[in-house]
Each structure stands twice: as structure tokens, then as C-alpha cells.
Amino acid sequence: MKFLCLILLIALSVSVFSPAFSEEESSLYVRKIENLPDDFIFGMDASCVVALEDSGVKYYDFDGNEEDVFKVLADNGITHIRVRIWNHPYDMAGRGYGGGNNDIEKAVKIGRRATKYGMKLIANFHYSDFWADPGKQMVPIAWAGMEIEEKTEALYNYTRECLLMLKDAGVDVGMVQVGNETNGKMCGEKTWFNIQYLMQAGARATREIFPDALVALHFANPEKADSYATYAKKMDYYKVDYDVFATSYYPFWHGTLENLSNVLTDVANTYGKKVMVMETSYAYTAHDTDFYGNTISDGGAIVKSYPFTVQGQANNIVDVTNTIVNYTPSGIGVVYWEGTWISVGTNSWEENNEKWETYGSGWATSYAKTYDANDAGKYYGGNAVDNQAMFDENGRPLESLKVFKLMREGNKIAPVADALEDVNLICDLNAPLSLPETVNAVMTDNSKKALPVTWNLTDEMDKTMHAAGPNQYVVDGIAGGMTAKAYVSMIEYNYLTDYSFEEGGKSWVFTDLKNADELYIEDKKTDSLTGTKHAHFWSAQKNSVEFTLEQTLDTLTAGKYALTASIMGGDAGKTEIYAYVKIDGDIVAAAPMSITSYGNWDTAKTDSFLYEGGESVTVGVYVKCEGAGNGAWGKIDDMMLNSVK
């Protein structure tokens, strides 16, 4: 019997890089981006600024003087301001839904200030009363029940009226975004046949009012290359009028930069479109500043491509920009998402909550339940991205804000250690725990240097970790004067090969019973229970998901065992899902499983079964989903066959 103590992967730990505020010189290491066009778009989404200022937020320049945040942005190389526009983000009593309460009036205010300082506006129409994203494309209340012809006309008139308001206010509109992250849904519509009518209407209104503005379509999840090819093909098939194929790209969710370049290059070369990153961001710290949890933080749940530091934040922007400029034909820009969205206060949750509710400066208010009862109505509150802003909690700009200018000439100073990489371990309960002798320091130029580490692991801690059963632990250490972290998962011995699919699923067999669109092993840490990989399924049509995922064991000693498996997903509708064990083709143990929503893993464990030896043993999961809306999707991970007493 071989026992396991495996270093799975390396992520990056927190070591806050102290920002400097001098305009004359910068502590940032920034390499020059060759071939950077003079007219390259460096955008900043600043949708929440008005609501934040109403809540008492003040912004400062690098000399510590209170200043209009839009002047600070313009002075530091931002060329475009992006603002989202919701139809009517208010309840019947006029109370705002939050997220900036971004109606057209807010867009006009922001647009005027952007124009004052020489920046163009990117008008981002969601065509919803509140947040629109891949999982949520709700129709505005005023348009509910409309047939597609009537809705198309309403969308055209609404877009035209909003753009006229911006024009009359003297706002310099450089780009109009028709829909937000429209991955097969938009404004309540779920078929491309109907969606394309809406897109055409938004484009037509834009051409009439701002004929020189670019029309952009915006999608998300570039890690799904086939999906992007489909979106671009549908737009071409329906002859949708647009100039820019734009994408969101968050490195902790959306795959590699190489893949980003590949999918956008394919669109640019095949259809002759301009391409850009419409949203990106990165954390400068793992700490929360407003008493409302952050979307990304420490703990190993995401792909940490850079340290959570000011330098790490800047390095993300440099690498994304370089990818769009030098590796992506027709790449025209990068927009940082909500770099101005900071905490409204640092004293207490109660104080902040009053401001969120009154001014809409948190992501959602309790009043949003009248429109979005299942999400905003349950989880309303503050700012989950304050640690990804480019200003600190007191409104002072971080040194990383200088990166937009510095990329043009570079600022190659002597690299120093910026943070330590985390260590992630999986260790069998019956094996000794062996921590590495060195950890990598991430330098400010994003290179790495191994440093000796001293771990604070006592014999008593080690005994407790081995005796307490399966669990997760964090072991601290010191390297180069910085705190190192090892995230340790203690597990029972597993008789299955490649239980968490980290080896690519070579020991596993998919059997497709209904011709699903996607059945494969996916490499995406944010969707994995353990490690970075898992079994993935998705299909667009109802009743097209039915398959088994199985592994047959070559050898297994006689004894009692139980199988454990985990699943999560969404849009499943009516399902029949279960984990099972077969001996000589007959099911001897099974356990039902269920799909609820993204991130909510259901772990099933079969009753124990007796294996007497000599017969073939197959373990697996059977999945059948009717699907809801556009079909069903899900992830399977951590298939465990353990011995039991």
C-alpha cells in the first residue's frame, strides 16, 4: 500500500506592498510595453463614484490633496471612463437597489466629469433594472411580458433617449456597450434569434446619435474557447452590426493569458473585429476594509497568478496589456473594473450598512428584493471588491495607479521580494507530513527566488492533525522575514487512482448516453473542490444530459468499503443523480446526489459494502438532468473509495 503526501500546487500569499505617493518616482517595477499605440484605450469603470461620494467618500491625489477622482484618473493615464446604465434600479417607493443606483442620470453626471478632464465615456447598457451577468439577464420591469418586436422597439427608444441625454449634456461618448456579459442571454431573452434583434436595435440607436462611437458587444468566460467561437459565429450569421468583441478577463477565474489571446485572435482574424478586455481587476490585499466579505481572498480557493499586493495588482495589468498589444491582432484596449469602488467607512458594519441602504454604495440594498429576490434580496450588503480597488480605504491612490503611464516607458528598478507563495499539500492520514524546506519569494518583477523556510509545526500539532480525521489546516512559517503559509488537507487513504482528476482523468471513462455538448476534465481551480481539475459537463438543450463517469479497479483487497463523491452545478431541472459501486456489473451500493447552485457542493457517501475479492469492482456517478432554460451544467470532484470498519 502506497501512502500519499503530495504537494499539489503553488498559489500566492499576502504581503501588503506599502504604497508610495510621490509623483516624481515610483516604487513599482514596470517593464515597458513595446508597440503600445498612442490611442490604446486604458479604461476605468467608475460606476459607483457618485454613490460613494454621497456616502461621504473623499478621494486624494498622490500629494495627499483632496481632488476630483476623475482628474486623478486622467492625470495617471486613464483615457476612458466606463459606467453601467440600468433602466430603473429603484423600488416603487423610489429606494435604490444599490451598486451605485446607476441609472442614466448617474451616467450623465459621471460622463460630464470624465469629459471635463479629457476622457471619453464607455456607456455600458445592461438592459436590466439591476446587475446583468452570465447567470442573470433579467428583463426590466417596465418591459416584462413584451413580445420580442415590442421589446426591440422599447430597447431602441430607450437607448436613443439615453444617448441623446448624454449628447445634450456635452458628454464625449467614445463607445457604447450593447448588453453586459451576454453569454447566450440578454434582457430576459434566451435564444440568439431574439437576442440579435435587441443587439441590432442598440447598435442602430448608437449609430444615429453617436456615429463616431464604437459599438461593443461584451461576453464573459473566455476560458470556454468553444463558447466564444459560437458567440462570434452567431453574431456573423445574424449580421449584427458591431465594431468591438469585448471580454471580461479575471485571472483568478478565466484561464490563462495564452488562451485569452487565442480566443480573441480567432475572432479578430475570422470576422475582422476589434477586440479588447472590457473588465479585469486584481487584489492588492486580502484584507477586508468595510465589514463585508471579499469576492477573492486568501485560503487557496482561487488561482493566485500574482501576490495580493500593490505590485501584484500592477503586474496583472502589465501582463494583460502586453497580451492585448503584442499577442492579439486588432487589440484596442484594457478596462480596469471599479478601481474607484472603496469602502464607505471603516468604523463598523452598522455605520456602513446605513450608507449602503441610503445611497446605494454597497453592491445591493435590501430594497432590491422586489426585483431580484433570489440573489440581491438574500445577500445584499456592502462592497466585495474593495480589496481590488486602486485607491486605499481612505481614498488615497495606490502606487499601482501609476502603471498606466509607466507602461509606456517602463520603470525597471532593482527587484525586491514582494510576497511568498503559499504551499498546498494533500497528506494521507497514515503517512508522515513532510513540509518543504524552501518556499518561493515572488519578486517585484514577478520572478521567483527560493528561500529557506522554518515551519511552526510542533509534534503536538502533527499528532492532532493525524488523529482528528479528514480536515484542513494552515501551518505558518517564516522565510526571508515574511510569513509563509502551508494549506494542508489531511485525507483518508483512497483506493481510486486520480481521485480529484489532477492527472487529467486518464483512469476515468465518460460514457455519453444522450450526446451532451461538453463532457471533459476541466482545469479551473475556482470550480474545483480539491486541486485545480474536475470532471465537467454542460449541454444546451433540455434532456441532453445523461452519462456515467466510471473507474474500474485493477486490484482491491478483500474488506469493507464506502464510496464518496461530490457534485455541484446549476440549471439542472428534474434530475436523477447517484454515486454507485458495481461488483461484476451489479450495483451493490449507491447514494443519491443533488445539484443546487454554483459553489454549493453536495457530497454523497454510499453505505458500506463487503468485497470478498476476485471480482471486478467499478465505481462511478450516473447523471441525468432534464435541464432548465438553456440546459444543465455541473462539476464532479473528489471520488473517494475508503476502507471502513
C-alpha positions in Angstrom: 0.0 0.0 0.0 1.4 3.4 -1.0 0.6 6.4 1.1 0.3 9.9 -0.1 1.8 13.2 0.9 1.7 15.3 -2.3 2.5 19.0 -3.0 -0.5 19.8 -5.2 0.1 23.3 -6.4 1.5 26.7 -5.5 -0.5 29.8 -5.0 0.5 33.2 -3.7 0.3 34.6 -0.2 -0.4 38.1 1.1 2.3 40.5 1.9 1.0 44.1 1.5 3.4 46.2 -0.5 3.5 49.7 1.0 2.3 52.3 -1.5 4.3 55.4 -2.1 2.7 58.7 -3.1 5.5 60.6 -4.9 4.7 61.7 -8.4 8.4 62.1 -9.3 9.4 58.5 -8.9 7.7 55.2 -8.3 8.5 52.1 -6.2 6.8 50.0 -8.9 8.7 47.7 -11.1 7.1 48.1 -14.5 8.5 46.8 -17.8 7.9 48.8 -20.9 5.2 47.5 -23.2 6.7 47.6 -26.7 4.5 48.7 -29.6 1.9 50.3 -27.3 -0.2 52.5 -29.6 -0.7 56.2 -28.6 -4.5 55.7 -28.9 -4.7 52.5 -26.9 -7.7 52.5 -24.5 -6.8 52.5 -20.8 -10.2 52.5 -19.2 -11.5 52.6 -15.7 -15.0 51.6 -14.6 -16.0 54.2 -12.1 -19.8 53.5 -11.9 -20.1 53.8 -8.1 -18.3 57.2 -7.6 -21.4 59.3 -7.2 -23.0 57.0 -4.6 -19.7 56.7 -2.8 -19.3 60.5 -2.6 -22.9 60.8 -1.4 -21.8 58.4 1.3 -19.0 60.7 2.4 -16.1 59.2 0.5 -13.3 61.6 -0.5 -10.5 61.0 -3.0 -7.0 62.4 -3.0 -4.1 62.8 -5.4 -0.5 61.4 -4.9 0.5 64.6 -2.9 -2.3 64.0 -0.4 -4.5 66.8 -1.6 -8.3 66.2 -1.9 -9.1 66.1 -5.6 -11.8 65.1 -8.1 -11.2 61.4 -8.6 -11.7 61.8 -12.4 -8.8 64.3 -12.5 -6.6 61.8 -10.6 -7.5 59.1 -13.1 -6.9 61.3 -16.1 -3.5 62.5 -14.7 -2.5 58.9 -14.3 -3.1 57.8 -17.9 -6.8 56.7 -17.9 -8.3 57.6 -21.3 -11.9 56.2 -20.9 -14.4 56.0 -18.1 -16.8 53.1 -18.2 -20.2 53.4 -16.5 -23.0 50.9 -16.3 -26.6 52.0 -17.0 -29.6 50.3 -15.6 -33.1 51.1 -16.7 -34.7 51.8 -13.3 -32.8 50.5 -10.3 -35.5 51.6 -7.8 -38.4 50.1 -6.0 -42.0 51.5 -6.1 -41.1 53.9 -3.2 -38.0 55.2 -5.1 -35.5 53.4 -2.9 -32.4 52.4 -4.8 -31.3 48.8 -5.4 -27.6 49.7 -4.8 -24.5 49.0 -6.8 -24.3 52.8 -7.4 -28.0 53.1 -8.3 -26.7 53.5 -11.8 -29.5 55.0 -14.0 -29.0 57.3 -16.9 -28.9 60.4 -14.6 -25.9 59.0 -12.8 -24.3 58.2 -16.1 -24.7 61.8 -17.2 -23.1 63.1 -14.0 -20.1 60.8 -14.4 -19.9 61.5 -18.2 -19.7 65.2 -17.6 -16.8 64.9 -15.2 -15.0 62.4 -17.4 -15.3 64.8 -20.4 -14.1 67.7 -18.3 -10.8 66.0 -17.9 -10.4 64.9 -21.5 -11.6 61.3 -21.1 -14.2 59.5 -23.2 -17.2 57.6 -21.8 -18.0 54.0 -22.4 -21.7 53.7 -21.9 -22.4 50.2 -20.6 -26.1 49.4 -21.1 -27.2 46.3 -19.1 -30.8 46.5 -20.3 -31.9 45.4 -16.9 -33.0 47.1 -13.7 -30.1 45.7 -11.9 -26.9 43.5 -12.4 -26.7 41.6 -15.6 -24.0 38.9 -16.0 -23.8 35.4 -17.4 -26.0 33.9 -14.7 -28.5 36.8 -14.6 -30.1 38.7 -17.5 -33.4 39.9 -16.1 -35.8 41.9 -18.2 -36.6 45.5 -16.9 -39.9 45.5 -15.0 -41.3 48.1 -17.5 -40.6 45.7 -20.4 -41.9 42.5 -18.7 -44.3 40.5 -20.8 -43.4 42.2 -24.1 -43.1 40.2 -27.2 -39.8 40.4 -29.0 -41.0 43.0 -31.5 -42.3 45.3 -28.8 -39.2 44.8 -26.6 -36.9 45.6 -29.6 -38.7 48.9 -30.2 -38.6 49.7 -26.5 -34.9 49.0 -26.3 -34.2 51.1 -29.4 -36.2 54.1 -28.0 -34.6 53.7 -24.5 -31.0 53.6 -25.9 -31.7 56.5 -28.2 -33.2 58.7 -25.4 -30.3 57.9 -23.1 -27.7 58.7 -25.7 -29.5 62.0 -26.5 -29.3 62.9 -22.8 -25.6 62.3 -22.8 -25.1 64.2 -26.0 -27.2 67.2 -24.8 -25.0 67.2 -21.7 -21.9 67.5 -23.8 -20.5 64.1 -22.8 -17.8 62.7 -25.2 -19.1 59.1 -25.8 -16.4 57.0 -27.3 -18.0 53.6 -27.1 -21.4 52.1 -26.4 -21.7 48.6 -25.0 -24.9 46.9 -26.1 -25.5 44.4 -23.2 -23.3 43.2 -20.4 -21.7 39.7 -20.4 -24.4 38.4 -22.8 -23.4 34.7 -22.8 -26.5 33.5 -24.6 -28.9 35.5 -22.6 -29.9 39.2 -22.7 -32.8 41.3 -21.3 -34.8 38.1 -20.4 -34.3 36.5 -23.9 -32.6 33.1 -24.1 -32.3 32.5 -27.8 -29.8 34.1 -30.2 -32.7 34.6 -32.7 -34.3 37.1 -30.3 -31.1 38.4 -28.7 -29.8 39.6 -32.1 -32.8 41.8 -32.6 -32.1 43.6 -29.3 -28.4 44.0 -30.2 -29.3 45.4 -33.6 -31.6 47.9 -32.0 -29.0 49.1 -29.6 -26.4 49.4 -32.4 -28.9 51.3 -34.6 -29.6 53.9 -31.9 -25.9 54.3 -31.3 -25.1 54.9 -35.0 -27.8 57.6 -35.1 -26.8 59.6 -32.1 -23.0 59.0 -31.9 -22.0 57.9 -35.3 -18.3 58.1 -34.4 -18.6 55.9 -31.3 -17.6 52.3 -31.4 -20.3 49.7 -30.8 -19.1 46.9 -28.5 -20.6 43.5 -27.5 -19.5 42.1 -24.2 -19.0 38.4 -23.2 -17.5 36.5 -20.3 -15.7 33.2 -19.6 -13.0 33.2 -22.3 -11.7 30.0 -20.8 -14.5 28.3 -22.7 -13.0 28.8 -26.1 -15.7 26.9 -28.0 -18.3 29.2 -26.5 -16.5 32.3 -27.7 -16.3 30.8 -31.2 -20.0 30.2 -31.1 -20.9 33.7 -29.9 -18.8 35.3 -32.7 -20.3 32.9 -35.3 -23.8 33.7 -34.2 -23.1 37.5 -34.5 -21.8 36.9 -38.0 -24.7 34.7 -39.0 -27.3 37.2 -37.9 -25.2 40.1 -39.3 -25.2 42.0 -36.1 -23.7 45.5 -36.5 -20.8 46.0 -34.1 -17.2 47.0 -34.0 -15.7 45.5 -30.9 -15.8 42.0 -29.5 -15.1 42.6 -25.8 -14.4 40.2 -23.0 -14.2 40.1 -19.2 -10.9 38.6 -18.0 -10.3 38.0 -14.3 -7.1 35.8 -14.0 -8.4 34.1 -10.9 -11.4 32.8 -12.9 -10.9 33.0 -16.6 -7.9 30.8 -17.5 -4.5 31.7 -19.0 -3.4 34.8 -20.9 -2.3 32.5 -23.7 -5.9 31.2 -24.0 -7.3 34.8 -23.8 -5.0 35.7 -26.7 -6.0 32.6 -28.7 -9.8 33.1 -28.4 -9.7 36.8 -29.2 -7.2 36.3 -32.1 -9.6 33.8 -33.6 -12.4 36.3 -33.5 -10.3 39.2 -34.9 -8.8 37.1 -37.7 -12.1 35.3 -38.7 -14.5 38.2 -38.5 -12.4 41.3 -38.8 -13.4 42.8 -35.4 -11.6 44.9 -33.0 -11.1 43.1 -29.6 -10.4 44.2 -26.1 -10.6 43.3 -22.4 -13.6 45.2 -21.1 -13.2 44.1 -17.4 -10.2 43.0 -15.4 -9.0 43.5 -11.8 -6.8 42.1 -9.1 -6.5 42.4 -5.4 -3.8 44.5 -3.7 -4.6 42.9 -0.3 -6.5 40.0 1.1 -7.9 42.2 3.9 -11.5 43.4 4.1 -12.0 47.1 4.8 -15.8 47.5 5.0 -17.0 44.6 7.2 -18.5 42.8 4.1 -16.6 39.8 2.9 -14.5 40.0 -0.3 -15.0 38.0 -3.5 -11.4 36.9 -3.5 -9.2 36.4 -0.5 -6.6 34.1 1.0 -7.2 30.4 1.5 -6.4 28.6 -1.7 -9.8 28.7 -3.3 -8.7 30.6 -6.4 -5.8 30.7 -8.9 -3.5 33.3 -7.5 -1.4 34.3 -10.5 0.2 37.2 -8.6 0.6 38.1 -5.0 -2.2 40.1 -3.3 0.0 43.2 -3.3 0.1 46.6 -5.0 2.9 45.3 -7.2 0.9 42.1 -7.9 -2.1 44.3 -9.0 0.2 46.3 -11.3 1.8 43.1 -12.7 -1.6 41.8 -13.7 -2.4 45.0 -15.6 1.0 44.9 -17.4 0.6 41.3 -18.4 -3.0 41.7 -19.7 -2.0 44.8 -21.6 1.1 43.2 -23.2 -1.1 40.2 -24.2 -3.6 42.5 -26.0 -1.0 44.7 -27.6 1.6 42.2 -28.7 -0.1 38.9 -29.0 -3.7 39.8 -30.1 -4.4 41.2 -33.6 -6.7 44.3 -33.5 -6.5 44.6 -29.7 -7.5 48.1 -28.8 -7.7 48.4 -25.0 -8.0 47.2 -21.4 -10.5 48.5 -18.9 -10.0 48.0 -15.2 -13.2 47.2 -13.3 -14.4 49.5 -10.5 -10.9 50.7 -9.4 -12.6 53.5 -7.5 -15.0 51.4 -5.5 -13.7 51.6 -2.0 -15.2 51.3 1.5 -17.6 54.0 2.6 -16.3 53.7 6.2 -14.0 51.7 8.4 -15.7 52.0 11.8 -18.4 49.4 11.9 -20.8 47.3 9.8 -23.8 49.2 11.2 -22.5 52.6 10.2 -21.6 51.3 6.7 -24.9 49.5 6.3 -26.9 52.7 6.8 -24.9 54.3 4.0 -25.3 51.3 1.7 -29.0 51.3 2.2 -29.4 55.1 1.9 -27.1 55.9 -1.0 -26.7 52.5 -2.8 -23.0 52.4 -2.3 -22.9 48.7 -1.5 -23.4 46.0 -4.1 -27.1 45.7 -3.3 -29.7 47.0 -0.8 -32.5 45.2 0.9 -34.9 47.0 -1.4 -33.5 45.0 -4.4 -35.5 42.0 -3.3 -38.5 43.4 -5.2 -36.6 42.8 -8.4 -34.1 40.1 -7.6 -35.4 38.2 -4.6 -33.2 35.1 -5.1 -29.8 36.8 -5.0 -29.7 40.5 -4.0 -32.8 40.0 -1.8 -30.9 37.5 0.2 -27.3 38.6 0.1 -27.5 42.4 -0.1 -24.8 44.4 1.6 -21.5 46.1 1.1 -18.5 46.0 -1.3 -17.0 42.6 -2.0 -14.3 44.2 -4.2 -12.8 46.9 -2.1 -9.6 45.0 -1.9 -9.4 45.1 -5.8 -9.7 48.9 -5.9 -6.8 51.2 -6.9 -7.3 53.5 -4.0 -7.0 52.5 -0.4 -9.9 52.6 2.1 -9.1 56.3 2.9 -9.4 57.4 -0.8 -5.6 57.7 -1.4 -4.4 56.3 -4.7 -2.3 53.2 -4.7 1.1 53.2 -6.4 -0.3 50.7 -8.9 -2.5 53.5 -10.4 0.7 54.8 -12.0 1.1 51.7 -14.1 -1.0 53.0 -17.0 1.6 55.7 -17.6 4.7 53.8 -16.6 4.0 51.0 -19.2 4.8 53.5 -22.0 8.4 54.0 -20.9 8.9 51.3 -18.2 10.3 51.6 -14.7 12.9 48.8 -14.3 14.3 49.3 -10.8 16.1 46.6 -8.8 13.6 43.8 -8.0 12.9 43.0 -4.3 10.9 40.4 -2.6 7.2 41.2 -2.7 5.4 38.2 -1.2 5.8 34.4 -0.6 4.0 31.7 -2.5 1.6 29.5 -0.5 2.2 25.8 -0.3 -0.7 23.5 -0.8 -0.4 19.9 0.5 -2.5 16.8 0.4 -1.4 14.2 3.0 -2.7 10.8 3.9 -3.7 10.4 7.5 -1.5 7.3 7.7 1.6 9.0 6.1 4.1 11.4 7.7 3.5 15.1 7.0 6.5 16.5 5.1 6.7 20.2 4.6 9.1 21.7 2.0 12.4 23.1 3.1 12.1 26.1 0.9 9.4 28.4 -0.4 9.4 30.8 -3.4 9.6 34.5 -2.9 7.8 36.4 -5.7 10.0 39.4 -6.7 8.5 42.7 -7.8 9.5 41.8 -11.4 7.4 38.6 -11.0 10.4 36.3 -11.0 10.9 33.8 -8.1 13.6 33.1 -5.7 13.7 30.1 -3.4 14.2 30.9 0.3 14.7 28.5 3.3 11.7 28.3 5.5 11.2 27.5 9.1 7.7 26.0 9.8 5.9 26.4 13.1 4.8 22.8 13.2 5.1 21.2 16.7 5.0 17.4 17.4 1.7 18.0 19.2 0.2 19.8 16.2 1.3 17.0 13.9 -0.2 14.3 16.2 -3.5 16.2 16.3 -3.7 16.6 12.5 -3.2 12.9 12.1 -5.6 11.9 14.8 -8.5 14.2 14.1 -9.6 12.6 10.8 -10.0 14.3 7.4 -9.7 18.0 7.8 -7.9 21.1 6.5 -5.2 23.1 8.4 -3.0 26.1 7.9 0.6 25.9 9.1 2.6 29.2 9.4 6.3 29.6 8.8 9.0 32.3 8.3 11.1 32.8 5.2 13.1 36.0 4.5 11.3 37.8 7.3 7.9 37.2 5.8 5.1 34.9 6.8 4.8 31.6 4.8 1.6 29.6 4.8 1.1 25.9 4.1 -2.5 24.8 3.5 -2.7 21.1 4.4 -5.6 18.7 3.6 -5.5 15.5 5.7 -7.3 12.7 3.9 -8.1 9.0 4.3 -6.3 6.6 2.0 -8.1 6.5 -1.3 -8.1 3.3 -3.3 -9.0 5.1 -6.5 -6.4 6.5 -9.0 -6.6 10.2 -9.8 -9.4 10.7 -7.4 -9.6 14.5 -7.9 -8.7 14.4 -11.7 -5.4 16.2 -11.2 -3.7 13.7 -13.6 -6.2 14.6 -16.3 -8.7 11.8 -15.7 -6.8 9.1 -17.5 -8.2 6.4 -15.3 -11.8 7.6 -15.7 -14.2 6.9 -18.5 -17.1 9.1 -19.6 -20.0 7.2 -21.3 -22.3 9.7 -23.0 -25.9 8.4 -23.2 -27.6 11.5 -24.7 -25.0 13.3 -26.8 -24.2 16.1 -24.3 -22.4 19.2 -25.7 -19.5 19.0 -23.2 -18.0 16.1 -21.2 -14.4 16.5 -20.2 -11.8 17.1 -17.5 -11.6 20.8 -16.9 -8.7 22.7 -15.4 -10.3 25.5 -13.4 -9.4 25.9 -9.8 -12.4 28.1 -8.8 -14.8 25.3 -9.9 -12.8 22.5 -8.2 -13.4 21.1 -4.7 -9.7 19.9 -4.5 -6.8 21.0 -6.6 -7.4 22.7 -10.0 -9.2 20.0 -12.0 -12.6 18.2 -12.0 -15.0 16.4 -14.4 -17.2 18.9 -16.2 -20.5 18.6 -18.1 -22.7 21.0 -19.9 -25.4 20.8 -22.6 -27.6 23.5 -24.1 -30.8 21.5 -24.8 -33.2 20.0 -22.4 -32.9 16.3 -21.8 -29.5 16.1 -23.4 -27.5 15.4 -20.2 -27.2 11.7 -19.4 -23.9 10.0 -18.8 -21.8 7.9 -16.5 -18.3 8.6 -15.2 -16.5 5.4 -14.1 -13.3 3.8 -13.0 -12.6 0.1 -12.8 -10.1 -1.0 -10.2 -7.4 -3.5 -11.3 -6.7 -4.7 -7.8 -8.6 -4.4 -4.5 -8.0 -6.4 -1.3 -10.9 -8.0 0.5 -12.6 -5.8 3.0 -15.4 -3.3 3.7 -15.5 -0.1 1.8 -17.6 3.0 1.1 -17.7 5.4 -1.9 -17.8 9.2 -1.6 -18.4 11.6 -4.5 -19.1 15.4 -4.7 -21.1 17.4 -7.3 -22.2 20.9 -7.9 -23.8 22.8 -10.8 -26.9 24.6 -11.9 -29.9 24.9 -14.3 -30.5 21.2 -13.7 -34.2 21.0 -13.5 -35.5 17.5 -12.7 -32.6 15.2 -12.1 -31.6 11.6 -11.3 -28.0 11.5 -10.0 -26.3 9.0 -7.8 -22.9 7.6 -6.9 -22.6 3.8 -7.2 -20.4 0.8 -6.8 -20.7 -2.3 -9.0 -19.2 -5.7 -8.4 -19.2 -7.9 -11.5 -21.6 -5.4 -13.1 -24.2 -5.4 -10.3 -24.8 -2.3 -8.2 -24.0 -3.2 -4.6 -24.1 0.3 -3.1 -25.5 3.7 -4.2 -26.1 7.1 -2.8 -28.3 9.9 -4.3 -26.8 13.3 -5.2 -28.3 16.6 -6.0 -27.4 19.8 -7.9 -28.5 23.2 -6.4 -26.4 26.2 -7.4 -22.8 27.3 -8.2 -20.3 26.6 -5.4 -22.7 24.5 -3.3 -21.1 21.1 -3.3 -23.3 18.1 -2.5 -21.2 15.2 -1.1 -22.8 11.7 -1.1 -21.5 8.6 0.7 -22.8 5.1 0.0 -23.5 2.6 2.6 -20.6 0.3 3.3 -20.3 -2.8 1.1 -18.3 -6.0 1.6 -15.8 -7.0 -1.1 -14.6 -10.6 -0.8 -12.0 -10.4 -3.6 -11.6 -11.9 -7.0 -14.3 -9.9 -8.8 -14.2 -6.7 -10.9 -15.1 -3.5 -9.0 -16.3 -0.4 -10.8 -17.2 2.9 -9.1 -19.0 5.7 -10.8 -21.5 8.5 -10.9 -24.7 8.4 -13.0 -26.0 11.9 -14.0 -29.3 12.6 -15.8 -30.7 16.2 -15.9 -33.8 17.4 -17.7 -32.3 20.9 -17.6 -33.9 24.3 -17.1 -33.8 27.1 -19.6 -30.7 26.5 -21.6 -29.9 23.0 -20.3 -27.8 21.9 -17.4 -24.2 22.0 -16.2 -22.1 20.7 -13.4 -18.8 19.6 -11.9 -17.8 16.3 -10.3 -14.8 16.1 -7.9 -13.2 14.1 -5.1 -14.2 10.5 -5.8 -13.1 8.6 -2.7 -13.1 4.9 -2.1 -12.1 4.4 1.6 -12.0 1.3 3.8 -14.4 1.2 6.7 -14.6 -0.8 9.9 
